[in-house]
């Protein structure tokens, strides 16, 4: 089975690497092995060529990885309306993958996002030797082969990540410490990003990020900003974070570490969060797929 990876590193987020919309290829069928998957579970799919000639798939080899076929991952949130959810990788090498007449090939991919999806694969017919040589060139632009069409897979669902974010209270006095508890209810480790940077406030019936709307910082401590190196939560365990409602208006360039590992915030200034309704929007993903993030929300809470 050929291994197909959905990569976010090096992607240029444009409308996808395959011309849209497809005029679906009659006689080419794409099916997944299941219609519902756990987050991070391998999606196996098979391309059946029922035509009386070979079909050709375009393969890409990004820097430092193996070859995988180019495809369009599409997501639907409204029945009947599909939008591209994947981007175009930077290919160091390209080649054609042939599937002979009345035969099949199987592939697999791992998805780190929950949602309702389908796969679109570009199908080429009537390829000749010159097409094979031109496709290998980084400067090759095509068109390749006599005909290009495409086919879609069946729809399938990737389940929502099973994690909860709750605060220790629903109402706080101004300046009171807020404890944020994140619990991993899954069977696999999860990674956490942007707990503090994800504080949102309800303003005019819309949720806005507290830091982008005020221009202040969640902390002068650089660790406030999370990132791929954020904490890992093991299966069926929890981790607590605290927010002291401080909004830093100035961070001293003299910021330094104390002997105990904390940051010396001397000469830095802050104000306290204003009264209102808040929530936490944290980025959470499976630790083995650290580039895939799912935004989960806490309960709402009030600051008096």
ABEGO torsion letter per residue (X at the ends): XBBBBBBABGBBBBAEABBOBBBBBBGBBBBBABABBBBGBBBBBBBBBABABBBBBBBBBBBGBBBBBBBBBBBBABBGBBBBABBBBBBABBBBBBBBBGBBBBBBBBBABBEBBBBBBBBBBGBBAAAAAAAABAABAOBBEABBBBBBBBBBBBBBBBBBBBBABABBBBGBBBBBBBBBABABBBBBBGAAAABBBBBGGBBBBAAAAAGBBABABAAAAEEAABBBBBBGBBBBBBBAGBBBABBBAABBBBAAGBBBABGBBBBBBBBEBBBBBBBBBBAABAABBBBBBBBBBBBX
